[in-house]
Amino acid sequence: MNKKRIGFIAGILVFIAIELIPLGGLSAKGKTDLALSLMTVVFWACQVAQPAFTGGLYLMLLIIMNVATPAQVFSSSWTGSTMWLVIGAYLIAGAVRDSGLGERIAYAFIIRFVRSWNSIIISIFVLTGILSLLIPHPWPRAFLIMSVMGVVAESAHMPDVDKAKLGLATFAASCPLSGMFLTGDTSLNPLAVQDSGVSVSFLRYFEIMSVPMIIAAIITMVLIMVLFKPTKPVNINMEVLKKKQQSLGKMSGNEKRVIVWLIIAITLWLTSSLTGINVGWITLGVAVLMSMPVVGEVLTADSWSGVPINVLVFLTSAIAIGTVGGVTGMNKWIANTILPSSLPHNLFLLAILITVFAMIIHMFMGSVIAVMGITIPAIVAATSSMGISPLAVSLLVFSVVNLHYILPFHNLAVLVGSDPKTGGGYTQKDVMRLGIPLTGVMFIVAVVEIAWWYIIGLV
């Protein structure tokens, strides 16, 4: 409670200080926008309230203080496809989870391939990659995988300390592998694309991000296997897992219908560049059709409870930081003030500079979305005259801040997994043990991305 109160007061003081300090080259509206944005970031970092409440306050103050019009505040989020993609993704993820299909896939894979500690870790990453195409949000995927890993741990009579290591592996795997597909994390990936101002198809996004994210996942996986050994030999009782699999019974009609709709969704995602239909509209369309009689009957009225309004409000506020910042001139001012006046033209040096800049901002802000909202528009503005694709800049920043964490609050998925109620149960010390060496990996990922993007013609 004291931390929340201190953070609340600190945020207000930051707002007042920015308003009082003379800032040359920034308009009055831009100055107020900067003050509100930094106040909101302080609130998010100090967790003064649930993030959606803080984001909602920011949205209302933008309008009340005449920094931007309601159309400017909300147009980029709700008149585009991003928010509707998120809604559709949550509905589809709920259908895969509630039908039992995801659990069935997980047990079939584990029984076939898992025999040792390292094979458990590998299976977590492989399952995360497979399910990232079927369940378009990292939390339901991680919760599903964690529930299955809990059965694996029980069958092997693992101590709690080893179970926590599996929990960390599960939620850490979601960071790189959620970035592999455009729908892998519908609260971040489409946002990164939107911040660039460039339209991209499902296949093109996969072409751009698959190789760097797979390499990042492999490095993360190897680090976990090296740093987190089991405290005792692992002997998995396969009979327990087979009984659990058998308890699922025969594939239900619901599961079969979910499979059909997943095939339709994936086919439409893959062919979106040919059909010209935005991935967001495809995702929402498939989700609502899954509720219709005759053709669907998978989703019900209760399924809407799986779409968290707090996430939608939080996303709206995070998008507004970048959008309104462009209108008021805040983004350009930040770029001119913080970034060097002369940026290196060597793409690899530029990538390293952007990586350092993004990580420093992320260390203090914590929120991936908040950092993207402020950092991406600023760097895109700074590099606009260099002939570099804004999509490359946006996805580089996104990769860095989404993969970078020292403490749990630096990544929402890692933070959620640290709660014992979610089945993760790992500690802040565990996260630091993995996160500190991963910081160096960010530079490897940045170099890999530039090399890969040069090969495929993005840069």
SULVEN-V31979 format. One record per backbone hydrogen bond with DSSP energy under -1.0 kcal/mol. CO is the residue of the C=O (numbers start at 1). NH is the residue of the N-H. E is the energy in kcal/mol with one decimal. If there is no record, write none. Layout:
# SULVEN-V31979
co:CO nh:NH e:E
co:CO nh:NH e:E
This chain:
# SULVEN-V31979
co:1 nh:5 e:-2.3
co:2 nh:6 e:-2.8
co:3 nh:7 e:-2.6
co:4 nh:8 e:-2.4
co:5 nh:9 e:-2.5
co:6 nh:10 e:-2.8
co:7 nh:11 e:-2.4
co:8 nh:12 e:-1.8
co:9 nh:13 e:-2.5
co:10 nh:14 e:-2.3
co:11 nh:15 e:-2.1
co:12 nh:16 e:-2.5
co:13 nh:17 e:-2.7
co:14 nh:18 e:-2.5
co:15 nh:19 e:-2.0
co:16 nh:20 e:-1.8
co:17 nh:21 e:-2.3
co:23 nh:26 e:-1.4
co:27 nh:31 e:-2.4
co:28 nh:32 e:-2.2
co:29 nh:33 e:-2.5
co:30 nh:34 e:-2.4
co:31 nh:35 e:-2.4
co:32 nh:36 e:-2.7
co:33 nh:37 e:-2.7
co:34 nh:38 e:-2.6
co:35 nh:39 e:-2.1
co:36 nh:40 e:-2.4
co:37 nh:41 e:-2.3
co:38 nh:42 e:-2.4
co:39 nh:43 e:-2.3
co:40 nh:44 e:-2.6
co:41 nh:45 e:-3.0
co:42 nh:46 e:-2.4
co:43 nh:48 e:-1.9
co:50 nh:53 e:-1.6
co:50 nh:54 e:-1.4
co:51 nh:55 e:-2.7
co:52 nh:56 e:-2.7
co:53 nh:57 e:-2.2
co:54 nh:58 e:-2.0
co:55 nh:59 e:-2.3
co:56 nh:60 e:-2.3
co:57 nh:61 e:-2.4
co:58 nh:62 e:-2.0
co:59 nh:63 e:-1.3
co:60 nh:64 e:-3.1
co:61 nh:65 e:-2.5
co:62 nh:67 e:-2.2
co:62 nh:68 e:-1.6
co:63 nh:66 e:-1.4
co:69 nh:73 e:-2.3
co:70 nh:74 e:-2.5
co:71 nh:75 e:-2.1
co:74 nh:78 e:-2.5
co:75 nh:79 e:-1.5
co:77 nh:83 e:-1.2
co:81 nh:85 e:-2.3
co:82 nh:86 e:-1.9
co:83 nh:87 e:-2.2
co:84 nh:88 e:-2.5
co:85 nh:89 e:-2.4
co:86 nh:90 e:-2.3
co:87 nh:91 e:-1.9
co:88 nh:92 e:-2.4
co:89 nh:93 e:-2.8
co:90 nh:94 e:-2.1
co:91 nh:95 e:-1.8
co:92 nh:96 e:-2.3
co:93 nh:97 e:-2.2
co:94 nh:98 e:-3.1
co:95 nh:99 e:-1.9
co:96 nh:102 e:-1.6
co:100 nh:104 e:-2.0
co:101 nh:105 e:-2.3
co:102 nh:106 e:-2.2
co:103 nh:107 e:-2.4
co:104 nh:108 e:-2.1
co:105 nh:109 e:-2.1
co:106 nh:110 e:-2.4
co:107 nh:111 e:-2.6
co:108 nh:112 e:-1.1
co:109 nh:113 e:-2.1
co:110 nh:114 e:-2.5
co:116 nh:120 e:-1.7
co:117 nh:121 e:-2.0
co:118 nh:122 e:-2.6
co:119 nh:123 e:-2.3
co:120 nh:124 e:-2.0
co:121 nh:125 e:-1.7
co:122 nh:126 e:-2.7
co:123 nh:127 e:-2.9
co:124 nh:128 e:-2.1
co:125 nh:129 e:-2.1
co:126 nh:130 e:-2.5
co:127 nh:131 e:-3.1
co:128 nh:132 e:-1.2
co:130 nh:133 e:-1.3
co:131 nh:135 e:-3.7
co:135 nh:137 e:-2.1
co:137 nh:141 e:-1.3
co:138 nh:142 e:-2.7
co:139 nh:143 e:-2.9
co:140 nh:144 e:-2.2
co:141 nh:145 e:-2.8
co:142 nh:146 e:-2.8
co:143 nh:147 e:-2.1
co:144 nh:148 e:-1.7
co:145 nh:149 e:-2.7
co:146 nh:150 e:-1.9
co:147 nh:151 e:-1.1
co:148 nh:152 e:-1.9
co:149 nh:153 e:-2.9
co:150 nh:154 e:-2.1
co:151 nh:155 e:-2.4
co:152 nh:156 e:-1.4
co:153 nh:158 e:-2.5
co:154 nh:157 e:-1.1
co:159 nh:163 e:-1.8
co:160 nh:164 e:-2.2
co:162 nh:166 e:-1.7
co:163 nh:167 e:-2.1
co:164 nh:168 e:-2.3
co:165 nh:169 e:-2.2
co:166 nh:170 e:-2.3
co:167 nh:171 e:-2.1
co:168 nh:172 e:-2.7
co:169 nh:173 e:-2.0
co:172 nh:175 e:-1.0
co:173 nh:177 e:-1.7
co:174 nh:178 e:-1.5
co:177 nh:180 e:-1.0
co:181 nh:184 e:-1.6
co:185 nh:188 e:-1.6
co:185 nh:189 e:-2.3
co:188 nh:192 e:-2.4
co:189 nh:193 e:-1.8
co:190 nh:194 e:-2.7
co:191 nh:195 e:-2.6
co:194 nh:197 e:-1.1
co:201 nh:205 e:-2.4
co:202 nh:206 e:-2.0
co:203 nh:207 e:-2.5
co:204 nh:208 e:-2.2
co:205 nh:209 e:-2.7
co:206 nh:210 e:-2.4
co:209 nh:213 e:-2.2
co:210 nh:214 e:-2.5
co:211 nh:215 e:-2.2
co:212 nh:216 e:-2.3
co:213 nh:217 e:-2.3
co:214 nh:218 e:-2.4
co:215 nh:219 e:-2.3
co:216 nh:220 e:-2.3
co:217 nh:221 e:-2.7
co:218 nh:222 e:-2.5
co:219 nh:223 e:-2.4
co:220 nh:224 e:-2.1
co:221 nh:225 e:-2.2
co:222 nh:226 e:-2.0
co:223 nh:227 e:-3.0
co:224 nh:228 e:-2.4
co:236 nh:238 e:-1.1
co:237 nh:241 e:-1.1
co:238 nh:242 e:-2.5
co:239 nh:243 e:-2.3
co:240 nh:244 e:-2.0
co:241 nh:245 e:-2.3
co:242 nh:246 e:-2.6
co:243 nh:247 e:-1.9
co:245 nh:248 e:-1.3
co:246 nh:249 e:-1.7
co:252 nh:256 e:-2.0
co:253 nh:257 e:-2.4
co:254 nh:258 e:-2.4
co:255 nh:259 e:-2.4
co:256 nh:260 e:-2.1
co:257 nh:261 e:-2.4
co:258 nh:262 e:-2.5
co:259 nh:263 e:-2.4
co:260 nh:264 e:-2.1
co:261 nh:265 e:-2.8
co:262 nh:266 e:-3.0
co:263 nh:267 e:-2.4
co:264 nh:268 e:-2.4
co:265 nh:269 e:-2.6
co:266 nh:270 e:-2.7
co:267 nh:271 e:-1.6
co:269 nh:272 e:-1.2
co:271 nh:274 e:-1.1
co:271 nh:275 e:-2.7
co:272 nh:276 e:-2.2
co:278 nh:282 e:-2.0
co:279 nh:283 e:-2.6
co:280 nh:284 e:-2.3
co:281 nh:285 e:-2.4
co:282 nh:286 e:-2.7
co:283 nh:287 e:-2.1
co:284 nh:288 e:-2.5
co:285 nh:289 e:-2.0
co:286 nh:290 e:-1.4
co:288 nh:291 e:-1.4
co:289 nh:292 e:-1.1
co:290 nh:298 e:-3.3
co:290 nh:299 e:-1.8
co:292 nh:296 e:-1.8
co:293 nh:295 e:-2.8
co:300 nh:303 e:-1.2
co:301 nh:304 e:-1.2
co:302 nh:305 e:-1.6
co:303 nh:306 e:-1.8
co:304 nh:307 e:-1.9
co:308 nh:312 e:-1.3
co:309 nh:313 e:-2.3
co:310 nh:314 e:-2.4
co:311 nh:315 e:-2.6
co:312 nh:316 e:-2.2
co:313 nh:317 e:-2.2
co:314 nh:318 e:-2.3
co:315 nh:319 e:-2.6
co:316 nh:320 e:-2.1
co:317 nh:321 e:-1.5
co:319 nh:323 e:-2.3
co:320 nh:324 e:-2.7
co:321 nh:325 e:-1.3
co:322 nh:326 e:-1.3
co:323 nh:327 e:-1.5
co:324 nh:328 e:-2.7
co:325 nh:331 e:-1.6
co:329 nh:333 e:-1.9
co:330 nh:334 e:-2.6
co:331 nh:335 e:-2.2
co:332 nh:336 e:-2.4
co:333 nh:337 e:-2.1
co:334 nh:338 e:-2.9
co:335 nh:339 e:-1.1
co:346 nh:350 e:-2.6
co:347 nh:351 e:-2.3
co:348 nh:352 e:-2.0
co:349 nh:353 e:-2.4
co:350 nh:354 e:-2.6
co:351 nh:355 e:-2.3
co:352 nh:356 e:-2.4
co:353 nh:357 e:-2.5
co:354 nh:358 e:-2.9
co:355 nh:359 e:-2.4
co:356 nh:360 e:-2.3
co:357 nh:361 e:-2.2
co:358 nh:362 e:-2.4
co:359 nh:363 e:-2.3
co:360 nh:364 e:-1.1
co:361 nh:365 e:-2.7
co:362 nh:366 e:-2.3
co:365 nh:367 e:-1.6
co:367 nh:371 e:-2.2
co:368 nh:372 e:-2.4
co:369 nh:373 e:-2.6
co:370 nh:374 e:-1.7
co:371 nh:375 e:-3.3
co:372 nh:376 e:-1.5
co:374 nh:378 e:-1.2
co:375 nh:379 e:-2.7
co:376 nh:380 e:-2.9
co:377 nh:381 e:-2.2
co:378 nh:382 e:-2.0
co:379 nh:383 e:-1.9
co:383 nh:386 e:-1.9
co:389 nh:393 e:-1.7
co:390 nh:394 e:-2.6
co:391 nh:395 e:-2.6
co:392 nh:396 e:-1.9
co:393 nh:397 e:-2.3
co:394 nh:398 e:-2.5
co:395 nh:399 e:-2.4
co:396 nh:400 e:-2.2
co:397 nh:401 e:-2.5
co:398 nh:402 e:-2.2
co:399 nh:403 e:-1.8
co:400 nh:404 e:-1.6
co:407 nh:410 e:-1.9
co:408 nh:411 e:-1.7
co:411 nh:415 e:-2.5
co:412 nh:416 e:-2.8
co:413 nh:417 e:-2.1
co:414 nh:418 e:-1.1
co:416 nh:419 e:-1.2
co:419 nh:422 e:-1.9
co:420 nh:423 e:-1.2
co:427 nh:431 e:-1.9
co:428 nh:432 e:-2.3
co:429 nh:433 e:-2.1
co:430 nh:434 e:-1.4
co:431 nh:435 e:-3.7
co:432 nh:436 e:-2.4
co:434 nh:438 e:-1.5
co:435 nh:439 e:-1.2
co:438 nh:442 e:-1.1
co:441 nh:445 e:-2.7
co:442 nh:446 e:-2.3
co:443 nh:447 e:-2.2
co:444 nh:448 e:-2.7
co:445 nh:449 e:-2.7
co:446 nh:450 e:-2.1
co:447 nh:451 e:-2.4
co:448 nh:452 e:-3.0
co:449 nh:453 e:-3.2
co:450 nh:454 e:-1.9
co:451 nh:455 e:-1.7
co:452 nh:456 e:-2.1
co:453 nh:458 e:-2.5
co:453 nh:459 e:-1.1
